[in-house]
Amino acid sequence: MDVRDALAIAAACLVMSGCSSAPRTAEGPVRVEVARTAAGYVLLRGGEPYLVRGAGMEVDDIARFAARGGNSIRTWTTDSRVQDVGELLDAAHAHGVTVALGLPMRPERHGFDYDDAVAVAAQRESFRDDILRYRDHPALLAWIVGNELNHSHTNPRVFEAVEDVARMIKSLDPNHPVTTALAGFNTDVLAEALARAPSLDFLSFQLYGGLFSLPEGIRSSGFTQPFMITEWGTIGYWEMEKTSWGAPVELTSSEKADVILRAWREVLAGLDEQLVGSYVFFWGQKQERTPTWFGLLLEGGEETEAVDVMHLAWTGTPAANRTPRVNALHLDGKGSRDSVALVAGRTYEATFDVVDPDGDPLRYRWEVKRESDATQAGGDFEERIANIDGLLGDAAAPTTAIAVGKPGRYRLFAYAFDDHGHAAHANIPFLVEMGDVP
């Protein structure tokens, strides 16, 4: 699907936020609240309707994000090792961008016991200083209490702990709403959260492939309250088909852009009576099964085609210069869904078919990595996987040769770069086996 096909629909979805781009760090808080109108729920910021055009972001890339039409980011922690939160808020405000700040409540899957009243109280109090520190910043939009606390949880008392934090926030900060971000849309979890954390101003959901079934889930559950989508994007690795040896198949950068465009057009645009904002995942790069699965950017900062889609969705106009588009990646004439098996020591051809919509010249890069053996879930940290050198022929051409001498599970990555900071990418998981012994 060409991103230009959605121009009219995306333009119709835009609501101007009215935020000034001038720094106002000394002006104090801007009141944010959820209001119900004849047309549905709306987020009001400074008394004016504010539709979040957002992305998750960990490290400051605010200027480029704002230039693409984004107006809000969400974070996951106030205790980041890589980004000073105050500086992020200042940068956001300087560019007219708001921030939904995440408070890092520990999930049960990390060993936290929500039956331990002393530990629960200590965790709650650990957030007090951050709430006092950031509550009056004019870029602050909302508080997100915990991230996917229901992921692999067994103790519903986690939502009572969320309620305690929400009450504390409201006692300290009357100007900003409070939410918690739930993994998926599950009616049992929904009932738990609503019953045990009534002080939340709205709930937030995080869905990937499951986003496409959200409208039916809302209808069948009878859920009528306001909500945010605090993570959405490509299809998750847990939702994708797998090779015969269990490796998840990753979509190409262009297929991801098409999925994100479909989600914006077919799902998010139709939820405006209850949806008060959404944050695409992820404005940055991270290792999660692969180094390219969820990031809208590559490790070098290059923008993928999904950024073009969000530019269109957020501004109503196509990007001035567009990202290269992937037609196909083949290894030994096969694609990523073909459970490619190679014989150790033999040489095979790999081809990367990419076209640039603007006719820009392209540069290529190939990499081979061992297949990830990570078992983490919920976005938990994964170590980077090093490249394996010496296996490729010309790693700077659209066609290369590959020969792997050791049996095992691998993944071949292909990249194409234009001269405007954009990149296309694709990969193929492949298995290397020993050949017949003569």
C-alpha positions as CSV (number, residue, x, y, z in Angstrom):
1,M,0.0,0.0,0.0
2,D,1.4,3.4,-0.9
3,V,1.4,5.9,1.9
4,R,0.0,8.5,-0.4
5,D,-3.3,6.5,-0.5
6,A,-4.1,7.5,3.0
7,L,-3.5,11.3,2.6
8,A,-7.2,12.3,2.9
9,I,-8.0,10.0,5.7
10,A,-4.9,11.0,7.7
11,A,-5.6,14.7,7.2
12,A,-9.1,14.3,8.5
13,C,-7.8,12.8,11.7
14,L,-5.6,15.9,12.6
15,V,-6.5,18.2,15.5
16,M,-4.2,21.1,16.2
17,S,-2.8,21.1,19.7
18,G,-2.3,24.9,20.1
19,C,1.0,24.4,21.9
20,S,3.6,27.2,21.7
21,S,7.0,26.2,20.5
22,A,8.7,28.8,22.7
23,P,10.4,27.6,25.9
24,R,8.2,28.3,28.9
25,T,10.0,26.3,31.7
26,A,9.3,29.1,34.2
27,E,5.6,29.3,33.6
28,G,4.5,26.4,35.7
29,P,2.1,23.5,34.9
30,V,-0.5,23.4,32.2
31,R,-3.6,21.7,33.4
32,V,-4.7,18.6,31.6
33,E,-8.0,16.8,32.0
34,V,-10.3,14.3,30.3
35,A,-13.7,15.7,29.3
36,R,-16.8,14.2,27.8
37,T,-18.4,16.0,24.9
38,A,-21.3,15.3,22.6
39,A,-18.8,13.8,20.1
40,G,-17.0,11.6,22.8
41,Y,-14.1,11.9,25.1
42,V,-11.4,14.5,24.6
43,L,-8.2,15.5,26.3
44,L,-8.1,19.1,27.3
45,R,-4.8,20.9,27.8
46,G,-5.0,24.4,29.0
47,G,-8.7,24.2,28.3
48,E,-8.2,23.4,24.6
49,P,-8.7,20.1,22.8
50,Y,-5.4,18.2,22.5
51,L,-5.1,15.1,20.3
52,V,-1.9,13.2,21.1
53,R,0.3,12.6,18.0
54,G,2.8,10.6,19.8
55,A,5.6,8.1,20.0
56,G,7.5,6.3,22.7
57,M,11.0,7.8,23.1
58,E,13.9,7.0,25.5
59,V,16.6,9.3,24.3
60,D,16.1,12.9,23.2
61,D,15.4,13.2,19.5
62,I,12.7,15.8,20.0
63,A,13.7,18.2,17.3
64,R,13.5,15.6,14.5
65,F,10.3,14.1,16.0
66,A,8.6,17.5,16.1
67,A,9.7,18.3,12.6
68,R,7.8,15.2,11.5
69,G,4.6,16.4,13.1
70,G,4.7,14.6,16.4
71,N,3.5,16.5,19.5
72,S,3.9,14.1,22.4
73,I,6.2,11.4,23.7
74,R,5.8,8.8,26.4
75,T,8.6,7.4,28.6
76,W,8.9,4.2,30.7
77,T,11.0,5.5,33.7
78,T,12.0,8.5,35.7
79,D,15.3,6.7,36.5
80,S,16.9,6.4,33.1
81,R,20.6,5.5,32.8
82,V,20.8,7.1,29.4
83,Q,18.7,10.3,29.5
84,D,18.2,13.0,32.1
85,V,14.5,13.3,32.5
86,G,14.5,17.1,33.3
87,E,16.6,17.8,30.2
88,L,14.2,15.7,28.2
89,L,11.2,17.7,29.5
90,D,13.0,20.9,28.7
91,A,13.8,19.8,25.2
92,A,10.3,18.7,24.6
93,H,8.8,22.0,25.8
94,A,11.2,24.0,23.7
95,H,9.7,22.3,20.6
96,G,6.1,22.3,21.7
97,V,6.1,18.6,22.6
98,T,4.4,17.2,25.7
99,V,5.6,14.2,27.8
100,A,3.6,11.4,29.4
101,L,6.1,10.3,32.2
102,G,6.3,6.7,33.1
103,L,6.8,5.7,36.7
104,P,8.7,2.3,36.8
105,M,6.6,0.1,39.1
106,R,8.2,-3.3,39.2
107,P,6.3,-6.1,37.5
108,E,5.5,-9.4,39.2
109,R,7.5,-11.2,36.6
110,H,10.7,-9.5,37.9
111,G,10.1,-11.1,41.3
112,F,8.2,-8.3,43.0
113,D,5.7,-9.5,45.6
114,Y,2.5,-7.4,45.7
115,D,1.4,-9.2,48.9
116,D,4.4,-7.7,50.7
117,A,2.8,-4.5,52.1
118,V,6.2,-3.1,53.3
119,A,7.8,-3.4,49.8
120,V,4.7,-2.0,48.1
121,A,4.6,1.0,50.4
122,A,8.4,1.6,49.9
123,Q,7.9,1.4,46.1
124,R,5.1,3.9,46.3
125,E,7.1,6.4,48.4
126,S,10.1,6.0,46.0
127,F,8.1,7.9,43.4
128,R,7.2,10.9,45.6
129,D,10.3,12.9,44.9
130,D,9.9,12.5,41.1
131,I,6.3,13.5,41.3
132,L,7.2,16.6,43.2
133,R,10.2,17.3,40.9
134,Y,8.3,17.2,37.6
135,R,4.7,18.0,38.5
136,D,5.0,21.7,37.6
137,H,6.9,21.3,34.3
138,P,4.9,22.8,31.5
139,A,5.7,19.9,29.2
140,L,4.2,17.3,31.5
141,L,1.0,15.8,30.0
142,A,0.2,12.7,32.2
143,W,1.6,10.1,34.5
144,I,1.8,6.5,33.4
145,V,1.9,4.3,36.5
146,G,3.8,1.1,35.5
147,N,4.1,-0.6,32.2
148,E,2.4,-3.8,31.4
149,L,2.1,-4.8,35.0
150,N,-0.4,-7.5,33.9
151,H,2.2,-9.2,31.7
152,S,2.5,-12.7,33.2
153,H,1.0,-11.5,36.4
154,T,-1.0,-13.7,38.9
155,N,-1.7,-11.4,41.7
156,P,-4.5,-8.8,41.1
157,R,-3.3,-6.8,44.1
158,V,-0.9,-5.2,41.7
159,F,-3.8,-2.9,40.7
160,E,-4.3,-2.0,44.4
161,A,-0.7,-0.8,44.4
162,V,-1.4,1.2,41.2
163,E,-4.4,2.7,43.0
164,D,-2.2,3.8,45.9
165,V,0.3,5.5,43.6
166,A,-2.6,7.1,41.7
167,R,-4.0,8.5,44.9
168,M,-0.6,9.9,45.9
169,I,-0.2,11.5,42.6
170,K,-3.6,13.2,42.8
171,S,-2.8,14.5,46.3
172,L,0.5,16.0,45.0
173,D,-0.4,17.0,41.5
174,P,-4.0,18.0,40.7
175,N,-3.1,19.2,37.2
176,H,-2.3,16.0,35.3
177,P,-4.3,12.8,34.7
178,V,-3.0,9.3,35.8
179,T,-3.1,6.1,33.8
180,T,-1.5,2.7,33.7
181,A,-0.4,0.9,30.6
182,L,-1.9,-2.6,30.1
183,A,-0.5,-5.4,27.9
184,G,-3.3,-6.2,25.4
185,F,-7.0,-5.8,25.8
186,N,-8.2,-8.5,28.1
187,T,-11.7,-8.3,29.7
188,D,-10.6,-10.0,32.9
189,V,-7.7,-7.7,33.4
190,L,-9.9,-4.8,32.4
191,A,-12.3,-5.7,35.2
192,E,-9.5,-6.1,37.7
193,A,-8.0,-2.7,36.9
194,L,-11.4,-0.8,36.9
195,A,-12.4,-2.4,40.2
196,R,-9.1,-2.1,42.1
197,A,-7.7,1.2,40.7
198,P,-10.8,3.5,40.4
199,S,-8.7,6.7,40.8
200,L,-7.1,6.3,37.4
201,D,-8.4,8.9,35.0
202,F,-8.3,6.4,32.1
203,L,-6.7,3.1,31.1
204,S,-4.1,2.6,28.4
205,F,-3.6,-0.4,26.2
206,Q,-0.6,-1.7,24.3
207,L,-1.2,-3.8,21.3
208,Y,0.6,-4.7,18.1
209,G,-1.0,-7.3,15.8
210,G,-3.8,-7.4,18.4
211,L,-4.7,-3.8,17.6
212,F,-6.7,-4.9,14.6
213,S,-9.1,-6.8,16.9
214,L,-9.4,-4.0,19.4
215,P,-12.6,-2.4,18.0
216,E,-14.4,-5.8,18.2
217,G,-13.1,-6.3,21.7
218,I,-14.4,-2.9,22.8
219,R,-17.8,-3.6,21.4
220,S,-18.2,-7.1,22.8
221,S,-16.9,-6.1,26.3
222,G,-19.2,-3.0,26.5
223,F,-16.2,-0.9,27.5
224,T,-17.3,2.8,27.1
225,Q,-14.6,4.7,29.0
226,P,-11.8,6.9,27.5
227,F,-8.4,5.3,26.9
228,M,-5.0,5.7,25.2
229,I,-3.0,3.4,23.1
230,T,0.5,3.8,24.7
231,E,2.2,1.3,22.4
232,W,1.3,0.2,18.9
233,G,3.2,-0.5,15.8
234,T,4.4,-3.5,13.7
235,I,3.4,-7.1,14.3
236,G,5.1,-8.5,17.4
237,Y,7.6,-11.3,17.1
238,W,5.2,-13.4,19.3
239,E,2.4,-12.9,16.8
240,M,4.4,-13.7,13.6
241,E,4.7,-17.0,11.8
242,K,7.9,-19.0,12.5
243,T,10.3,-21.1,10.5
244,S,10.3,-24.9,10.8
245,W,13.0,-24.5,13.6
246,G,11.0,-21.8,15.5
247,A,12.6,-18.5,14.4
248,P,10.1,-15.7,14.0
249,V,9.7,-14.1,10.6
250,E,10.2,-10.4,10.6
251,L,8.4,-8.1,8.2
252,T,10.5,-5.9,5.9
253,S,10.7,-2.2,6.7
254,S,8.1,-1.5,3.9
255,E,5.7,-4.2,5.2
256,K,5.9,-2.7,8.6
257,A,5.1,0.7,7.2
258,D,2.1,-0.8,5.5
259,V,0.9,-2.4,8.7
260,I,1.3,0.9,10.6
261,L,-0.6,2.8,7.9
262,R,-3.4,0.2,8.0
263,A,-3.6,0.5,11.8
264,W,-3.8,4.3,11.6
265,R,-6.5,4.2,8.9
266,E,-8.5,1.2,9.9
267,V,-8.3,1.2,13.6
268,L,-7.2,4.3,15.3
269,A,-9.1,6.7,13.1
270,G,-12.3,4.9,14.0
271,L,-11.9,5.0,17.8
272,D,-12.1,8.8,18.2
273,E,-15.2,8.7,20.5
274,Q,-13.0,7.0,23.3
275,L,-9.4,7.3,22.1
276,V,-7.7,10.4,23.6
277,G,-4.2,9.7,22.2
278,S,-1.8,7.1,20.9
279,Y,2.0,6.6,21.0
280,V,3.6,4.6,18.2
281,F,6.5,2.3,19.2
282,F,9.4,3.1,19.0
283,W,11.1,6.4,18.1
284,G,14.5,4.9,18.5
285,Q,16.3,1.6,18.1
286,K,16.5,-1.4,20.4
287,Q,17.4,-5.0,20.4
288,E,14.3,-7.2,20.8
289,R,14.9,-10.5,19.1
290,T,16.5,-8.5,16.3
291,P,18.0,-5.0,16.2
292,T,15.3,-3.9,13.7
293,W,12.1,-5.4,14.9
294,F,10.4,-2.4,16.6
295,G,12.5,0.7,16.0
296,L,11.3,3.4,13.7
297,L,15.0,4.3,13.5
298,L,18.2,2.2,13.0
299,E,21.1,2.2,15.3
300,G,22.8,4.9,13.3
301,G,19.7,7.1,13.5
302,E,18.5,6.6,10.0
303,E,14.7,6.8,9.6
304,T,12.7,3.9,8.2
305,E,9.6,4.0,6.0
306,A,7.4,3.9,9.1
307,V,8.6,7.5,9.9
308,D,7.2,8.5,6.5
309,V,3.8,7.0,7.5
310,M,3.7,8.8,10.8
311,H,4.7,12.1,9.1
312,L,1.7,11.6,6.8
313,A,-0.6,10.7,9.7
314,W,0.6,13.6,11.9
315,T,0.8,16.3,9.3
316,G,-1.6,15.2,6.5
317,T,1.1,15.7,3.9
318,P,3.7,13.2,2.4
319,A,7.3,13.6,3.4
320,A,9.3,15.8,1.0
321,N,11.8,13.0,0.4
322,R,10.7,9.4,1.0
323,T,12.4,6.3,2.3
324,P,13.6,3.5,0.0
325,R,11.0,0.8,-0.4
326,V,11.7,-2.9,-0.2
327,N,10.4,-5.2,-3.0
328,A,12.1,-8.4,-1.9
329,L,15.0,-10.1,-0.1
330,H,16.1,-13.5,-1.3
331,L,18.6,-16.0,-0.2
332,D,19.3,-18.9,-2.5
333,G,16.2,-17.7,-4.4
334,K,14.0,-18.1,-1.3
335,G,12.3,-15.6,1.0
336,S,12.0,-15.2,4.8
337,R,8.9,-17.4,5.0
338,D,10.5,-20.3,3.2
339,S,12.4,-21.8,6.1
340,V,15.7,-21.4,4.2
341,A,18.2,-24.2,4.9
342,L,21.8,-24.1,3.6
343,V,24.6,-26.6,3.5
344,A,27.7,-25.7,5.5
345,G,30.6,-24.5,3.4
346,R,28.7,-24.0,0.2
347,T,28.3,-20.5,-1.4
348,Y,24.9,-19.0,-2.0
349,E,23.6,-15.8,-3.6
350,A,21.6,-13.2,-1.7
351,T,19.8,-10.3,-3.5
352,F,18.1,-7.2,-2.1
353,D,15.6,-5.6,-4.4
354,V,14.9,-2.0,-3.3
355,V,13.6,1.0,-5.1
356,D,13.9,4.7,-4.1
357,P,10.7,6.6,-4.8
358,D,12.7,9.8,-5.5
359,G,15.3,8.1,-7.6
360,D,18.1,8.7,-5.0
361,P,21.2,6.6,-5.3
362,L,21.4,3.8,-2.8
363,R,24.2,2.4,-0.6
364,Y,23.9,-1.2,0.7
365,R,25.1,-3.1,3.7
366,W,24.8,-6.8,4.6
367,E,25.2,-8.5,8.0
368,V,25.1,-12.0,9.4
369,K,24.2,-12.7,13.0
370,R,23.5,-15.8,15.0
371,E,19.8,-16.2,15.7
372,S,18.7,-14.8,19.0
373,D,18.2,-17.2,21.9
374,A,16.5,-14.6,24.1
375,T,13.5,-15.6,26.2
376,Q,12.8,-12.2,27.7
377,A,9.2,-10.8,27.3
378,G,7.5,-7.5,27.6
379,G,10.3,-5.5,26.1
380,D,12.8,-6.5,28.8
381,F,16.5,-5.7,28.0
382,E,18.2,-8.0,25.5
383,E,21.9,-8.0,24.8
384,R,23.0,-6.9,21.3
385,I,24.1,-9.7,18.9
386,A,27.4,-9.2,17.3
387,N,27.9,-9.5,13.5
388,I,29.8,-12.5,12.2
389,D,32.6,-11.4,9.9
390,G,34.1,-13.1,6.9
391,L,30.9,-14.8,5.6
392,L,29.9,-12.4,2.9
393,G,31.2,-11.4,-0.5
394,D,30.6,-7.8,-1.5
395,A,28.7,-6.4,1.5
396,A,28.2,-3.1,-0.2
397,A,26.3,-4.3,-3.3
398,P,22.6,-5.2,-3.9
399,T,23.7,-8.8,-4.5
400,T,26.2,-10.7,-2.5
401,A,27.5,-14.2,-1.8
402,I,27.3,-16.0,1.5
403,A,29.1,-19.1,2.8
404,V,28.7,-20.3,6.4
405,G,31.0,-23.1,7.6
406,K,29.5,-24.0,10.9
407,P,26.0,-25.5,11.3
408,G,23.5,-23.5,13.4
409,R,20.7,-20.9,13.3
410,Y,21.5,-17.6,11.7
411,R,19.9,-14.5,10.3
412,L,20.9,-12.5,7.2
413,F,20.3,-8.7,7.3
414,A,20.2,-6.3,4.3
415,Y,20.1,-2.5,4.4
416,A,19.7,0.1,1.8
417,F,20.5,3.8,2.5
418,D,19.7,6.9,0.5
419,D,21.6,10.2,0.9
420,H,18.8,11.8,3.0
421,G,19.1,9.9,6.3
422,H,16.6,7.2,5.4
423,A,17.1,3.4,5.3
424,A,15.2,0.3,4.2
425,H,15.9,-3.1,5.7
426,A,14.9,-6.8,5.7
427,N,16.2,-10.0,7.0
428,I,15.9,-13.8,6.5
429,P,16.4,-16.4,9.2
430,F,18.3,-19.4,7.9
431,L,19.5,-22.8,9.1
432,V,22.9,-24.2,8.2
433,E,23.2,-27.9,8.2
434,M,26.0,-30.4,7.4
435,G,25.9,-31.9,3.9
436,D,26.1,-35.5,3.0
437,V,29.4,-37.2,3.9
438,P,30.9,-38.7,0.7
